[in-house]
Amino acid sequence: MNTPDITIPSDLLPADGRFGSGPTKVRPEALAALAEIGANYMGTSHRQLPVQMVVAELRNGLAELLRAPDGYEIILGNGGSTGFWDCATFGLIDNRSHHLSFGEFGSKFAKAVKAAPHLADPSVVDSEMGTHPELASVEGVDAVCYTHNETSTGVMLDPARVGDAGELMMVDATSGAGGLLFDPSATDVYYFAPQKALASDGGLWIAMMSPAAIERVEKISADGRWIPPSLDLKTAVDNSRKDQTYNTPALSTVFLTAQTVNWFNDNGGLSWSAGRSAKSADILYGWAEASPVASPFVEIESQRSKVVATIDFDESVSADTICDVLRANGIVDTNGYRKLGRNQLRIGMFPAIDPDDTLALTHCLDHVVAALG
Ligand SMILES: *Cc1c(COP(=O)(O)O)cnc(C)c1O
């Protein structure tokens, strides 16, 4: 079907049209800073001071932003969050893990663990799409795994500790880190990639690890389990402590992530950055609740994500058509998650997105819906 020819008046348009859920809007200021540092940084060795200083700045900045408790360390390596699942499968899960599966990402990690021949069959609990299962302790597991924010469905789950001290709380915060408030002491491994709430580019994984998590890494390493070198967390810990990575990282990703983290910290830290997302969430869900054709997909308010909104439309209007019209007007990546198969838009509300732009987006939605009607 052809996209209806609808022009949104320019005074309604947001200043920046990037509302994707990943990769997300990278701030023009960060891109300008990267261009400015240019040849003094890009194309230089990651084993030398200019790059190590940026890695150190990033590690220190993240410890500040995420309010790392005493003894917690920022560890990083290559391969994004998907790569980190493999690292965790080899280096953090001792024998058996418990997984909450309430969307694409949590289920993918559970699947990777299930296929690992050296681990016992994991315990997996799921729930209706658009909700999350209850976080509860399970007998005989040494790790509990769940997402802080399920990017595919727009459901968030506040990290909490369950079980005994032998259970590591492993939280996939890929789209949550930097955009959601949380209690860091409720987590042992709070891991993410920087192309979502941290407004950078992909390729890197970053994990804030508790002393118990690092102890587990060391124990499994000492046990002599075979671990592919690029997935070896002991190696990652050793390199991170020297502000390096085992193999070459994307230097632009490292730099852009540090830019965002500094921007958050300079403005007041996590309460400020998460506050921007919360403001956008109020605007967007408020709009959907008042709209005659739209409604928030996630019904339980406390589970409704403040960084990724999933908005259902009734059958009188096609979300795909709205999405196409928005794209033709420079507002991009509002597509729903394909596998959910709903008449839905999915909209990023990460801290880098100006809440005023979120407000402008609601005006554009009103315009498009009226023009289609
Ligand atoms: C995007 C995403 C991932 C995958 O991240 P990659 O860096 O592409 O591997 C994993 N988990 C969640 C919650 C995500 O949003």
The ligand as an ORCA input file, in Angstrom:
! r2SCAN-3c Opt
* xyz 0 1
  C      18.753     -4.357     22.480
  C      18.705     -5.292     23.614
  C      19.560     -6.400     23.696
  C      20.531     -6.744     22.601
  O      21.579     -5.811     22.573
  P      22.760     -5.981     21.517
  O      23.789     -4.986     21.980
  O      22.199     -5.682     20.167
  O      23.245     -7.364     21.611
  C      19.477     -7.210     24.808
  N      18.603     -6.951     25.796
  C      17.766     -5.901     25.758
  C      16.823     -5.673     26.887
  C      17.800     -5.033     24.669
  O      16.972     -3.983     24.619
*
